[in-house]
């Protein structure tokens, strides 16, 4: 089996922490990355869920910007009484 080099740029602090994690588990970075690659290829998917945060959706951000503008202009502001907790 021919070997090839895989190169990726990561934050330097993340790299240090990842190297420490690998060391603590008795692996080196190469072994850990190879495990990840084999898991992806075995199942044809990432071994974890990747999802977006709906908070940052375009529609939600537009609504937040509208509400902030309304607040700054004194529009659509309503006072509410505080509810005492027992």
C-alpha positions as a Markdown table, in Angstrom:
| # | Residue | x | y | z |
|---|---|---|---|---|
| 1 | Unk | 0.0 | 0.0 | 0.0 |
| 2 | Unk | 1.5 | 3.3 | -1.1 |
| 3 | Unk | 1.3 | 6.1 | 1.4 |
| 4 | Unk | 0.5 | 9.7 | 0.7 |
| 5 | Unk | 0.8 | 12.9 | 2.7 |
| 6 | Unk | -2.4 | 14.7 | 3.7 |
| 7 | Unk | -1.9 | 18.3 | 4.8 |
| 8 | Unk | -4.4 | 20.6 | 6.6 |
| 9 | Unk | -4.1 | 24.0 | 8.2 |
| 10 | Unk | -5.5 | 24.2 | 11.8 |
| 11 | Unk | -5.4 | 26.7 | 14.6 |
| 12 | Unk | -2.0 | 26.3 | 16.4 |
| 13 | Unk | -3.7 | 26.0 | 19.8 |
| 14 | Unk | -6.1 | 23.3 | 18.4 |
| 15 | Unk | -3.1 | 21.5 | 17.0 |
| 16 | Unk | -1.4 | 21.4 | 20.4 |
| 17 | Unk | -4.5 | 20.2 | 22.1 |
| 18 | Unk | -5.1 | 17.6 | 19.5 |
| 19 | Unk | -1.6 | 16.3 | 19.7 |
| 20 | Unk | -2.0 | 16.1 | 23.5 |
| 21 | Unk | -5.3 | 14.2 | 23.1 |
| 22 | Unk | -3.6 | 11.7 | 20.8 |
| 23 | Unk | -0.7 | 11.3 | 23.1 |
| 24 | Unk | -3.0 | 10.7 | 26.1 |
| 25 | Unk | -4.9 | 8.0 | 24.2 |
| 26 | Unk | -1.7 | 6.2 | 23.1 |
| 27 | Unk | -1.9 | 7.3 | 19.5 |
| 28 | Unk | -0.1 | 9.8 | 17.4 |
| 29 | Unk | -1.8 | 12.3 | 15.1 |
| 30 | Unk | -1.3 | 10.2 | 12.0 |
| 31 | Unk | -3.0 | 7.2 | 13.6 |
| 32 | Unk | -5.9 | 9.3 | 14.8 |
| 33 | Unk | -6.4 | 10.9 | 11.4 |
| 34 | Unk | -6.2 | 7.5 | 9.6 |
| 35 | Unk | -8.9 | 6.2 | 12.0 |
| 36 | Unk | -11.1 | 9.2 | 11.0 |
| 37 | Unk | -10.5 | 8.6 | 7.2 |
| 38 | Unk | -11.2 | 4.9 | 7.5 |
| 39 | Unk | -14.4 | 5.6 | 9.4 |
| 40 | Unk | -15.6 | 8.0 | 6.8 |
| 41 | Unk | -14.9 | 5.6 | 4.0 |
| 42 | Unk | -16.4 | 2.7 | 5.9 |
| 43 | Unk | -19.8 | 4.4 | 6.4 |
| 44 | Unk | -19.7 | 7.0 | 3.6 |
| 45 | Unk | -20.5 | 9.8 | 6.1 |
| 46 | Unk | -18.8 | 11.8 | 8.7 |
| 47 | Unk | -18.7 | 10.0 | 12.1 |
| 48 | Unk | -20.5 | 12.9 | 13.7 |
| 49 | Unk | -23.5 | 15.2 | 12.9 |
| 50 | Unk | -22.9 | 18.4 | 11.0 |
| 51 | Unk | -25.7 | 20.9 | 11.4 |
| 52 | Unk | -26.2 | 24.6 | 11.1 |
| 53 | Unk | -27.5 | 26.7 | 13.9 |
| 54 | Unk | -30.9 | 28.1 | 12.9 |
| 55 | Unk | -30.2 | 31.2 | 15.0 |
| 56 | Unk | -27.8 | 32.4 | 12.3 |
| 57 | Unk | -30.2 | 31.8 | 9.3 |
| 58 | Unk | -30.5 | 34.7 | 6.9 |
| 59 | Unk | -34.2 | 35.2 | 7.8 |
| 60 | Unk | -33.5 | 35.2 | 11.5 |
| 61 | Unk | -30.6 | 37.7 | 11.3 |
| 62 | Unk | -32.8 | 40.0 | 9.1 |
| 63 | Unk | -35.6 | 39.9 | 11.8 |
| 64 | Unk | -33.1 | 40.6 | 14.5 |
| 65 | Unk | -31.7 | 43.6 | 12.6 |
| 66 | Unk | -35.2 | 44.9 | 12.0 |
| 67 | Unk | -36.0 | 44.6 | 15.7 |
| 68 | Unk | -32.8 | 46.3 | 16.8 |
| 69 | Unk | -33.5 | 49.1 | 14.4 |
| 70 | Unk | -37.1 | 49.4 | 15.8 |
| 71 | Unk | -35.7 | 49.5 | 19.3 |
| 72 | Unk | -33.2 | 52.2 | 18.5 |
| 73 | Unk | -36.0 | 54.3 | 16.9 |
| 74 | Unk | -38.4 | 53.7 | 19.8 |
| 75 | Unk | -40.8 | 51.7 | 17.7 |
| 76 | Unk | -42.7 | 48.5 | 18.7 |
| 77 | Unk | -41.5 | 48.8 | 22.3 |
| 78 | Unk | -43.7 | 47.4 | 25.1 |
| 79 | Unk | -43.2 | 47.6 | 28.8 |
| 80 | Unk | -44.1 | 44.5 | 30.9 |
| 81 | Unk | -44.4 | 44.1 | 34.6 |
| 82 | Unk | -41.8 | 41.9 | 36.2 |
| 83 | Unk | -43.2 | 38.6 | 37.5 |
| 84 | Unk | -41.9 | 37.7 | 41.0 |
| 85 | Unk | -40.7 | 34.1 | 41.4 |
| 86 | Unk | -41.6 | 32.2 | 44.5 |
